[in-house]
Amino acid sequence: MRSDEAVPRGGETGRAPLVPLALAFYGAMLGAAVAWRLLIDGQSPFLARPGAAAVPPFSLLAQHALLGLLAGGGMLALSRLWARRTRAGRALAQRLAEILGPLSGKSALLLALASGVAEEAFFRGALQPRVGLGIASLLFGLAHLVPRRELAPWAAGAALAGLLLGALFDHTGNLLAPALAHVLVNAVNLRWLGRAAASRGLP
């Protein structure tokens, strides 16, 4: 068996170091967000409003966490419904599964944590206070734009998700709610797509 055909434990193919590369990319994105907000505004990208308390009270953090989980659950329900009930949604999910390839639960969780935290820190924490909710959401969608017709809805969906995540950031004043929502959506969907790739078809 050739090395590019090897399938390591956990169901992932050995054809490309997807997880290490992604973690390095998102680590750089997170570092850029922190440096940008600290150097320009003198504030952490995890806070939406200047002068906000660095650590909100636990009761408030618990409310924000619950809000983020509820928002993430709603986004998951809508995305799964669209993927199962529409031709465009199913085609998009199938193509994303093919691109992603088989993915273990551990790798899906690592990617979800890295992408959710880094993207929220950059697009909501660093960019949104500078350009506003609408432009930050549009740029978030454009960052997911791939020059393939069947993947175009991915960018549109990302822009809409960006509006909700950005509204959570503005409403709560910190990144906890949007980051939790983002991580939840990515973790569940990445695992679902990874399983679909392993079984060569959507469940």
Secondary structure, DSSP 8 states (H G I E B T S, - for coil): --GGG---TTS--SSS-HHHHHHHHHHHHHHHHHHHHHHHHSS-TTBSSTT--SS--HHHHHHHHHHHHHHHHHHHHHHHHHHHH-HHHHHHHHHHHHHH----HHHHHHHHHHHHHHHIIIIIIIIHHHH-HHHHHHHHHHHT--SSGGGHHHHHHHHHHHHHHHHHHHHHSBSHHHHHHHHHHHHHHHHHHHHHHHHTS--
